[in-house]
């Protein structure tokens, strides 16, 4: 699952929301083929990059992506992902 978004510093980018290969089908090249297709879509759509998240404890995925040239933005640029949950949104919006 992916969608397009825009970053004022980067420009148009493809945001990969969810990417998963079932254990039984790993090491068959399915993930590599999916990344290839996503890369083709991003290039054809004039995206400057692809963003995605990997949970910190998923070392296998971190290694998989870094072997393919992905940059860990926390390590490289110091970015942290933040979230406001509904309760905080309601507080800030002044809603009850």
TORLUM-571966 format. One record per residue (C-alpha): residue in one letter; residue number from 1; x, y, z. Coordinates in pm, whole numbers, always signed. Layout:
% TORLUM-571966
> a:NUM:X:Y:Z
...
//
This chain:
% TORLUM-571966
> x:1:+0:+0:+0
> x:2:+147:+336:-100
> x:3:+46:+692:-175
> x:4:+206:+1012:-300
> x:5:+285:+1306:-79
> x:6:+492:+1623:-93
> x:7:+777:+1751:+122
> x:8:+883:+2114:+78
> x:9:+1253:+2020:+99
> x:10:+1237:+1708:-115
> x:11:+941:+1756:-349
> x:12:+706:+1478:-453
> x:13:+765:+1143:-288
> x:14:+613:+799:-275
> x:15:+521:+698:+79
> x:16:+522:+322:+131
> x:17:+261:+263:+399
> x:18:+275:-113:+428
> x:19:+508:-376:+288
> x:20:+518:-734:+405
> x:21:+610:-1074:+261
> x:22:+474:-1377:+448
> x:23:+749:-1586:+607
> x:24:+684:-1887:+383
> x:25:+747:-1675:+71
> x:26:+1061:-1492:+182
> x:27:+1393:-1543:+1
> x:28:+1212:-1600:-329
> x:29:+1278:-1251:-466
> x:30:+920:-1132:-408
> x:31:+1026:-838:-190
> x:32:+1294:-732:-436
> x:33:+1044:-748:-723
> x:34:+789:-544:-527
> x:35:+1054:-280:-448
> x:36:+1153:-277:-815
> x:37:+793:-213:-922
> x:38:+746:+55:-656
> x:39:+1069:+221:-772
> x:40:+942:+220:-1130
> x:41:+613:+376:-1018
> x:42:+800:+643:-821
> x:43:+1026:+730:-1114
> x:44:+740:+739:-1366
> x:45:+545:+961:-1124
> x:46:+840:+1200:-1096
> x:47:+903:+1132:-728
> x:48:+1236:+1232:-579
> x:49:+1239:+954:-320
> x:50:+1043:+689:-133
> x:51:+978:+710:+243
> x:52:+871:+430:+477
> x:53:+894:+337:+843
> x:54:+1054:+34:+1005
> x:55:+1001:-38:+1373
> x:56:+1327:-14:+1568
> x:57:+1326:-378:+1685
> x:58:+1287:-521:+1331
> x:59:+1657:-562:+1265
> x:60:+1603:-804:+975
> x:61:+1402:-541:+783
> x:62:+1647:-265:+870
> x:63:+1931:-474:+729
> x:64:+1724:-571:+423
> x:65:+1659:-207:+330
> x:66:+2005:-76:+413
> x:67:+2162:-349:+196
> x:68:+1961:-203:-89
> x:69:+2081:+151:-22
> x:70:+1804:+291:+199
> x:71:+1909:+562:+444
> x:72:+1801:+545:+807
> x:73:+1692:+907:+851
> x:74:+1731:+889:+1226
> x:75:+2096:+793:+1190
> x:76:+2164:+1012:+887
> x:77:+1958:+1323:+958
> x:78:+1833:+1291:+1316
> x:79:+1461:+1282:+1234
> x:80:+1213:+1144:+1488
> x:81:+857:+1041:+1407
> x:82:+596:+1197:+1638
> x:83:+224:+1137:+1675
> x:84:-65:+1318:+1839
> x:85:-338:+1073:+1941
> x:86:-705:+1165:+1933
> x:87:-708:+1281:+2297
> x:88:-424:+1529:+2233
> x:89:-591:+1647:+1912
> x:90:-914:+1707:+2102
> x:91:-726:+1901:+2372
> x:92:-545:+2120:+2118
> x:93:-863:+2175:+1916
> x:94:-1045:+2285:+2231
> x:95:-1307:+2013:+2178
> x:96:-1464:+1794:+2442
//
